[in-house]
Amino acid sequence: MHNIKEFIDMNEKDFDSFFNILDNSFPKSERRDYPSQKDLLSISNYRPFVFKENDEVLALMAVWEFDDFVYVEHLAVDSKLRGKGVGSELIKNYLNKCDKRVFLEVEPPNCDISKKRVLFYEKLGFSFNDFYYLQQPLNHGDSPFRLNIMSYPESIDEKEFDTYKKDIYKDVYGVEI
């Protein structure tokens, strides 16, 4: 019997495990520090999800929910489970229940790792949108940097994305445009 792998809402007690996977999966410029990350838990449209087996957090997805779209800020699988299809199954099951557009940021596909990441999301139905986008800094003193937007279930052009970008910049990064 195959268990369906699904994300569940994170409990406060799982925060340290959640942060540990985040910390091990993302460079400092792409994640907040511990206290700043913990502060997000009080924000109503920020939703951290976890996948657990035997009460151990093995994957996470942190999203920002807006009226007409979802922005995926982080998605990570514990290193011992990577490459086993767990992340794909978790995202597929999430997308099947999601009735909104979904956006996420990826590094431009100019090395093997970033090309693999883009391909991973394309296999799940995301479209790579090739327009100029700057991720705003998550930490004080960091600079914005160039990323690309991937969208689900269809591609989006820069002009249309601008309306969504305004909400993402304001809520996620605290930047008004």
N, C-alpha and C positions, 0 to 999 in steps of 0.2 A: 504494500500500500504506500503510495507516494504522498507524502505530506505536502500540501500547498504552502509555499513560502510566501509570507506576507509581512509587510511592515505593520507595526502597531504603534500607537502613541507612546512616546517615551515617558516613563515615570521619573520623577525627580531623583529617585535613588539610583537610576541608571545613568545619571549625568556624567559621573567620573569615567565610566566605561565608554560612553558616547564620546566624551572629549578625548580620551586616550586614542581611539581609532582615528578621530579627526586630526589629532596632533601628529600621528604617525603617517597619515595619508596625504597631508597637504603641506606645502611650504608655508612658512610664517606669513608671507604676504597674502596668502589665499585663505587665511582663517584668523579668527579673533583670538586674543589671549583668554585665559580661563575665566577671569571675572567678567569680561565683556561678553563672552559667549553665554555665561550663566545668566547675565542680565536679560538676554533675549527671551528667556523663559516666561517673563512677565508680559511680553508683547503678544496681543491677541491674534494677529495674523501670521505669527511665526509658529510653525509646527515641526517639531523634531520627531522623527519616527525611528524606531529601531526594529531589527529582526533579532530574535533570541532563540537559542536552542539550549535546553537544560539551564534556563535562567542566565545564560551568558550572552551578552550583547556581541553579535557577530557582524552586524552591518548597520549602517545608518543612512538616513536621508533627511535632510533639513530643507523645508520648503517655506516659502512665503505665499500665503493664499490671498488673492485679490478677488474682486467681484467677478471678473471675467477671464482671469488667467492665474496660473501658478508659476512661480519662479523657483526652480530648484537651485538652492545655494550650495549644498554639499551632498555628495553621494559617495559612500566608501564602504568597502567590505574588508573585514579583518584579513590580514595578509595570509593567514593559514587557509582561507577559503577562496582566495582569488583564483580566477581561471577555471572555476568549477561550475560556472553558469548560475551561481546563486544571485549575483547582482542583476543579471538579465531577467531571471524569473521574478525577482522582487519588483523591478521596474515595470515589467509587463503587467503584473497583477495590479500595480498601482494605476497605471495608465488605463487599464480596462475599466476601472471604477471612476476615473476622473472625467468629468464632462466639460472641462475647460481647456483652453490652449495651455501648453506647457513650454516654458523657456528655460534654457540653461546656458552657461558660458563655458567655452572650451578655448584652449590655447590654439592659435593658428596652426594648421597641420604642416609644420615645417621640420619635423623630426619623426623618427619611427614611433615614439611613445605617443605624441600628439596625434599622429595619423591613425594609430590603433584606437585611440579614444574616440575620435570622430567616427570611425568605422563601427565601433561598438554601439554608439548611439544611433547611427544610420540603420543598423540591423534591427533596432527596436522601433523604427518608424520616424525618427527625428530627421529633420532637414537641416543641412549646413547652410547658413546664410552668409554670403561673402560681402558684408559691408563693414565699414569702419565702426568699431565700438571700443570704448574705454571702460574697463572696470575701475570703479572708484576705490580709493584705499579703504581697507577694513581697519587698519591700525594707524594711530596718530604718527605722523612723520613719514609714512609710506607715500609713494607716488602712484598715480593712476597708471594702468598698463593695458596694452592692446590685447583684446580677446575677440572671439567670434561668438555669435549667438546661434544656438541650435533651437529649432522650434518643432513642436508636435501639435497636431497631426500633419500640418503642412508648412511649407516655407513662408517666409514673410519678407517684405522689402523694408528698407531703412525708414522710409517715410511712415509706413504703417506701424513699425516698431517704436517710433518716437513716442507715441502715446503711452505705450507700456513702459518704455525706458524712464519716463518721468516718474511713474509710480515706484519703479525699482530703485532709482537713484534716491528718491525721497525716503522710502521706508527702510530699505536695506542698508544704504550708505549714508543717509542723513544729508544728502546733497540736493539742493533745489536747482532746477534748470528752467 
